[in-house]
Amino acid sequence: MACALLSCVVTVGLPAARLKDLTLVEGGRENQLVGYGLVVGLAGEGDSNAASTLRAVSNTLQRYGITVSAQDIKAKNVAAVMLTANIGPFLKPGARIDVMVSSMGDAKTLQGGVLLQSPLLGADGRVYAVGQGAIAIGGFFGGAGGAGGATVQKNHPTVGTISNGAIVEREIPAQFVRDDMIRLLLHNPDFTSAARMADAVNFRWPGALAHAIDSATVQVNIPDEYRGRDVAFLADLGTVEVQPDTLARIVLNERTGTIVATSTVRISQVAIAHGALTITVTNNVGVSQPNAFAPGGATVAVPTTQTDVTETKGGFTILNEPPTIDRLAAALNALGVSSRDMMAIFQSLKRAGALQADLIIN
């Protein structure tokens, strides 16, 4: 298994970044849309005649003057799907957005399917966009299941996207300037970062009177020279560079064995011991045959079991100053600790009170 240092990413202090990359203008947020639709043309890989799918097909046909009972419909080429999309701020009618399509029933794949025209609704129940088009799943599903069958699958074939597959039908009103003031919302709330942003804006425009309201909000007054030119001020405001602060944080992903830690993580003086015990059990089946011409002799199978125990030497390392994540990573690598063992050590350090950082386990 790879050494801990190879699987541990340590982020260093961030260089200066633009305000437009660190904040969101209040009033300029995205909104979520959701809808229900039918995907057709699935070549027998669709839903297995689910009642909801059959009723949806019947309702669709009735729109075109064709009255068919749900009991008379076979829907193996059709799949019921849920649609999700994000509509950005300031989008006008006629703009296009991407649509995510996810199967609701037991369809095997959406490969080659086409979404029929379906409305996308906001949280208020109003239609803001309409989606339609061919689905791209970025994978495939093939073969025959069941006894003696074999299947081949790549990626997740029951979820796909339609690039620019929805047309915006209604604009969502957005107001980003109120009383000649703009509020910037931090993507990563932090008091230090908010204070630095306000200082940087005041240094650039002394008349802006920027100040941090809390860890997530910086309020900026539009300078007199930009009155009536709100968009121009926002464009220039986004180019102001600030060095954000980073919290002491370690993120552990147990599924992949990945560890990400910020450079602000500090470790108190601590001693760490690491060892491993491996037990291997092997089962073998031998054959015992009787002697030649032995009366009533028969060949029998004789199982045998062999158990081996291997214990590696554990190292004992004392971490002295400087108590940084770099020092800890170097010490753990000297002990030959794997990434998954390192996760257990970090959790033990947190419980011991020696880790001054937030520990997040995914």
C-alpha positions, 0 to 999 in steps of 0.5 A: 500500500502506498506510503502515507505521505503519497496519499496525504495532500497538504495545502499550503498558505493560499496566495492572493485570490480575486474577490470574484473567486472568493465571494458571491454577490447577494441577489445573484444566486442560482436556483434549483429546478426539478421536473418529471419526464419520459425517456423513449427509444431505449430498445427494450431496456426501459421500465418493466411496465411500472404502473406510473410509467404506463399512466404517464405514457397514456397521458402523453398520447392523449395530448395528441388525441390518441386515447389508449388504456394503460393496460394496453401499453407495453413500455419496455422502450420507455423510462420514467425519469426525474429531471434536475437543473440549476438556473443561474442569475440574470438568465433571460428567456431563450437562454439554455441550461444543462439538465440532469436525467435520473431513472426512477424505475427499474430501467437498465440503462438510458443509453440512446434515449431521448427525453420528451419535452418536460417542464422544470419547476422551481420551489414555488411550483412555477415553470421556469424552463422546458427540457428536451433532447438526447441523453449522454450517459458517458458509459454503456450497459450490455449483455444478458443477465440471468442464469448463464448470462454475462453483462458489461457495464461502464460508469452509471448507465441510469443517470445522464445529462443533456447539455444545453437541453433546457430552454429558459422560459421565465426570468428569475428577478434578481437585485444585487444593489440596494440603497447604493450598497452591495453585499458580498457573501463568502464561499468559505465564511471566516472572520479573518478573511472577511476583515481582509476583504473589507480592508482591501476594498477600502485601500482601493476605494477609500470612499467605498466604506466597506466593512465586514458585517460577520464572518460571511458578509462584507458590505460595500458602499458604491463610490460616488464615481461609480454611481449609476454604473453598478455593473462597472463597479462590480467588474472592478470590485471582482479584480481586487486581490485578497489573501484568504485565511484557511482553517485548520482542517483535516478531511479523511475519505475512508472510501478512497484512502485520501487525506487532505490537510491544511498547512495551519494544522498544529500538533501538540507534543505527542508520542506515536507507536504503530505496529501490525499483526497479520494472521493468515489461515490457509485451507488445503485439501489432500487425497488419501488412497488405500493400499493396493488390493486393500479390502473395502478401501476407498479414496477420501479427501483429507482437509488440512488447515495451516495458520501463520501469525506475522507481527511487524515491529512497531515504531515509537516516535516522539514529535517535538517542535515544530508541531506542524502537519509536515512534521507529523507526515514525515514521522508517520512515513518513517514508521511505514504507516499506510494511508488508512492506518494514518486515518486511525492515528489522526482520530486517536490524536483528536481524541487525545486532544493533541490535534488542533484542527477540525477532523472531517470524515467522509 
